[in-house]
Amino acid sequence: MKTEKNTTALKITQQCRVKGGMAYGLKCEGVVLTLIVSPRTTAEDRDEWRVQARAKRPARDDVLFDEWGPTRIDALRAVGRSWTSNELDHGLTMFDWEAVARVLAEVRAV
């Protein structure tokens, strides 16, 4: 019996080291979300971990959110809250941020 692959499910499409941290490319329903997870680098940084989230949008400006937290998961959840609270202002695609956290936890990113 042939099974169909779920092509709309949230999945990590790439992960690599970047200056100061790790970058993760995620895709869900054709929308690409890039997350950069990095630790504190200076005493002036707001907290221990930073998560930067960027979504590429055809024919529109990219969307970028940058949040800090005492742990990687706290920083990710802060990004999720910022994203969700600004979705109407920026016409953002909704992401299930708990699903994002689960997918990243599978590769020990958070």
PyMOL commands that set and color helices and strands:
alter all, ss='L'
color gray80, all
select helices_A, chain A and resi 72-85+87-90+97-106
alter helices_A, ss='H'
color red, helices_A
select strands_A, chain A and resi 11-18+21-28+31-39+49-55+63-69
alter strands_A, ss='S'
color yellow, strands_A
deselect
rebuild
show_as cartoon
